[in-house]
């Protein structure tokens, strides 16, 4: 569910939604979500001073907290 949410949010921000991909990796008791987008869309996902990236991470962590899961979002 977290993977799909992150993918949905990222696709709604970028110009090339077909190049958005999210990899999910389980490390111990936490989940690592790696978001990759087209290089031209990287600025849109990160935002000014990282505000958009921080908002995305906050949203995903809020949903994960409700499910008692630890999650990290990496933008690569």
SENULO-441421 format. One record per residue: x, y, z of N, C-alpha, C, O in turn; residue in three letters. Coordinates in steps of 0.1 Angstrom, whole numbers, plus 5000, padded with zeros to 4 digits. Example, Ala and Ser with C-alpha at 12.3 -4.5 7.8 and 13.67 -1.06 7.14 Angstrom:
BEGIN
 n_east n_north n_up ca_east ca_north ca_up c_east c_north c_up o_east o_north o_up resn
   5132    4943 5078    5123     4955  5078   5132    4967 5078   5142    4967 5085  ALA
   5128    4978 5071    5137     4989  5071   5129    5000 5079   5134    5011 5080  SER
END
This chain:
BEGIN
 n_east n_north n_up ca_east ca_north ca_up c_east c_north c_up o_east o_north o_up resn
   5008    4988 5000    5000     5000  5000   5009    5013 5000   5005    5022 4993  UNK
   5019    5013 5008    5028     5024  5008   5035    5027 4995   5037    5038 4990  UNK
   5039    5016 4988    5045     5017  4975   5036    5023 4965   5040    5032 4958  UNK
   5023    5019 4965    5014     5024  4956   5011    5039 4959   5009    5047 4949  UNK
   5010    5043 4971    5007     5056  4975   5019    5066 4970   5016    5076 4965  UNK
   5031    5061 4973    5043     5069  4968   5043    5071 4953   5046    5081 4948  UNK
   5040    5060 4946    5040     5060  4932   5029    5070 4927   5031    5077 4917  UNK
   5017    5069 4933    5006     5078  4929   5010    5093 4931   5008    5101 4922  UNK
   5016    5096 4942    5019     5110  4945   5030    5115 4936   5029    5126 4930  UNK
   5040    5106 4933    5051     5110  4924   5046    5112 4910   5050    5122 4903  UNK
   5037    5103 4905    5032     5105  4892   5024    5117 4890   5023    5123 4879  UNK
   5017    5122 4900    5009     5134  4899   5018    5146 4899   5013    5157 4896  UNK
   5030    5145 4903    5039     5157  4904   5048    5159 4891   5051    5170 4887  UNK
   5051    5148 4884    5061     5149  4873   5054    5151 4860   5042    5149 4858  UNK
   5063    5154 4850    5059     5155  4836   5058    5142 4829   5050    5140 4820  UNK
   5067    5133 4832    5068     5120  4826   5064    5109 4836   5073    5102 4842  UNK
   5051    5107 4838    5047     5097  4848   5051    5082 4845   5051    5074 4854  UNK
   5053    5080 4832    5057     5066  4828   5071    5062 4832   5075    5050 4832  UNK
   5079    5072 4836    5093     5069  4841   5094    5069 4856   5106    5068 4861  UNK
   5083    5069 4863    5084     5068  4877   5084    5054 4881   5076    5046 4877  UNK
   5093    5050 4890    5093     5037  4896   5097    5037 4910   5104    5045 4915  UNK
   5091    5027 4918    5093     5026  4932   5097    5012 4935   5090    5002 4932  UNK
   5109    5011 4941    5114     4998  4946   5112    4996 4961   5115    5006 4968  UNK
   5107    4985 4965    5104     4983  4979   5114    4972 4984   5115    4961 4978  UNK
   5121    4975 4995    5131     4966  5001   5128    4965 5016   5127    4975 5023  UNK
   5128    4953 5021    5125     4951  5035   5139    4949 5042   5146    4940 5039  UNK
   5142    4958 5052    5155     4957  5059   5152    4955 5074   5149    4965 5081  UNK
   5152    4943 5079    5149     4941  5093   5134    4944 5096   5125    4937 5090  UNK
   5132    4953 5104    5118     4957  5108   5113    4969 5101   5102    4974 5103  UNK
   5121    4974 5091    5116     4986  5084   5116    4984 5069   5122    4974 5064  UNK
   5109    4992 5062    5107     4992  5047   5114    5004 5041   5113    5015 5046  UNK
   5122    5001 5031    5129     5012  5024   5122    5013 5010   5122    5003 5002  UNK
   5117    5025 5007    5111     5027  4994   5121    5036 4986   5124    5047 4990  UNK
   5125    5032 4974    5134     5040  4966   5126    5045 4954   5121    5037 4946  UNK
   5125    5058 4953    5117     5064  4943   5127    5069 4932   5137    5076 4935  UNK
   5125    5065 4920    5133     5071  4909   5124    5077 4898   5114    5071 4895  UNK
   5128    5088 4893    5121     5096  4883   5130    5100 4872   5142    5098 4873  UNK
   5125    5105 4861    5133     5110  4850   5142    5122 4856   5138    5129 4865  UNK
   5154    5123 4850    5163     5133  4855   5157    5148 4854   5160    5156 4861  UNK
   5149    5150 4843    5143     5163  4842   5132    5166 4852   5129    5178 4855  UNK
   5126    5156 4858    5116     5157  4868   5121    5157 4883   5114    5159 4892  UNK
   5134    5155 4884    5140     5154  4898   5137    5166 4906   5135    5166 4918  UNK
   5139    5178 4900    5136     5191  4907   5122    5192 4912   5120    5198 4922  UNK
   5112    5187 4904    5098     5188  4908   5096    5179 4920   5088    5183 4929  UNK
   5102    5168 4921    5100     5159  4932   5107    5164 4945   5102    5162 4956  UNK
   5119    5170 4943    5126     5175  4955   5120    5188 4959   5119    5190 4971  UNK
   5117    5197 4950    5111     5210  4954   5122    5220 4959   5134    5216 4960  UNK
   5117    5232 4961    5126     5242  4966   5131    5239 4980   5122    5237 4989  UNK
   5144    5239 4982    5150     5236  4995   5145    5222 5000   5145    5220 5013  UNK
   5141    5213 4992    5137     5200  4996   5123    5199 5003   5120    5189 5009  UNK
   5115    5210 5001    5102     5210  5008   5092    5199 5003   5085    5193 5011  UNK
   5092    5197 4989    5083     5187  4984   5087    5173 4988   5079    5165 4992  UNK
   5100    5170 4988    5105     5157  4992   5102    5155 5007   5098    5144 5011  UNK
   5103    5165 5015    5100     5164  5029   5085    5161 5032   5081    5154 5040  UNK
   5077    5168 5024    5062     5166  5025   5059    5152 5021   5050    5146 5027  UNK
   5065    5147 5010    5062     5133  5006   5066    5123 5017   5059    5114 5020  UNK
   5078    5125 5023    5083     5116  5033   5073    5117 5045   5070    5107 5051  UNK
   5069    5129 5049    5060     5130  5060   5047    5123 5058   5041    5116 5067  UNK
   5041    5124 5046    5029     5117  5042   5030    5102 5043   5022    5095 5049  UNK
   5041    5097 5037    5043     5082  5037   5045    5078 5052   5040    5067 5055  UNK
   5053    5085 5060    5055     5081  5074   5043    5081 5082   5041    5073 5091  UNK
   5034    5091 5079    5021     5092  5086   5013    5079 5084   5007    5074 5093  UNK
   5012    5075 5071    5004     5063  5068   5011    5051 5074   5004    5042 5079  UNK
   5024    5050 5073    5031     5039  5079   5029    5038 5094   5028    5027 5099  UNK
   5029    5049 5101    5027     5049  5115   5013    5043 5119   5012    5036 5129  UNK
   5003    5046 5111    4990     5041  5113   4990    5025 5112   4981    5019 5118  UNK
   4999    5020 5104    5000     5006  5102   5011    4999 5110   5014    4988 5108  UNK
   5017    5007 5119    5027     5002  5128   5039    4997 5120   5045    4986 5123  UNK
   5044    5004 5110    5055     5000  5102   5065    5012 5101   5061    5024 5101  UNK
   5078    5009 5101    5088     5019  5100   5091    5020 5085   5093    5009 5078  UNK
   5092    5032 5079    5095     5033  5065   5105    5045 5063   5105    5055 5070  UNK
   5113    5043 5053    5123     5053  5048   5120    5055 5033   5119    5046 5026  UNK
   5120    5068 5029    5118     5071  5015   5131    5077 5010   5136    5087 5015  UNK
   5137    5070 5000    5149     5076  4993   5146    5080 4979   5139    5072 4972  UNK
   5150    5091 4975    5148     5096  4961   5162    5094 4954   5172    5101 4958  UNK
   5162    5086 4944    5174     5083  4937   5173    5086 4923   5183    5085 4915  UNK
END
